[in-house]
């Protein structure tokens, strides 16, 4: 039986952070959570041979789980990376017909896109100014216009008793003699 040279070439998956990027004002302006999130997004990149930049997918829940923070904290880190020019949203998160959700897809501006003519990325973070941040694309509300709301909404009935059986003693539910009305 021969050696399996394919397995010998496999190494640990790692990423590198470039010092010149980390010394930019945009990197220093990032929150610590956003700085911790960036390597996790960078690990989703498959490398120069199988370049998937522009379709790098990492959901907010996955990022929160990997960093050990809450979902809202992870979402703020994604927004911070977009505002400083490290990430660009290429495809928003969506919910399919069958209810199957897909995570948003991002472009790392540090890395060149798969079919780009130049060998370097757009590096938008170099153009970042504290007074003018890049646009942040947030997820839209699930039902922003209210269409297709519940057909039969629950109506709260006003009764003389609480759900636990106690009588209500507020003046709105008393008759003219001051006693609680029984319904």
TAPE-V121539 format. One line per field, one symbol per residue. ss: DSSP state (2 for helix, 1 for strand, 0 for the rest). psi: psi as a letter, one per 20 degrees, with the letter a starting at -180 (. if undefined). A space follows every 50 residues. Layout:
BEGIN
ss=???
psi=???
END
This chain:
BEGIN
ss=00002222200000000022220022222002222222222220000000 00000110022222222000222222222222200011111001100000 11001111000000000000000222201001000000000000000000 000000000010000010002221000001000
psi=prqnhghhiprqprrqppghhijqhgghiqqhghhhhghhghhipjrhhl okpikpporhggggghikrrghghghgghghghijhqpphpqqrprgjjo qqqqqqpoihqqqgkqhqirahlhhhjpqhinrqqpoqprqhmhijqkap hnqpppqorjqrhjiqqpjqihkqahiiqqpp.
END
